[in-house]
């Protein structure tokens, strides 16, 4: 089994980041398998194109205004194809989360 991890900081409170993550998952066409206060598990892929990747989103507060987002991904099998596929799905999700968080952030000015 191939496992990857990605971690990044978003300058928003945990609740706002949780909503941004759910919005991001929806925006890329995935459903949500489970939602907890500090953990979101999407169903990666859609319908018949669902793939064997599993990604969990963990959220941890860093003070009142920052949240660390950790993506833990895994996929059955080992090798460059599986790793590349999982990495691509995780990058897609990270980008969608960052865009949703940016859009949810306070208006400039």
C-alpha angles and dihedrals in degrees: 000000000000118000129189133181131198127181131187140163125239122195096229134091117268096257092053091048091049090055091045090053092050090047091049093051090051093046092060091049100254126132125227118248096189140354125202128166093265102018136058123182116196126198100240114224130006131274112305091003092060107131134207094256118118121197128179124193115214121192126199128178118241100190121312098303107037134063130191113221117203121190114200112190134182137175132183116258132025132253142080095290095055092042092049092049093049092045090052093051092047092048090049091052094045092051092049091049092049092049092047091048091049090051090048094050124104116287112257120250 
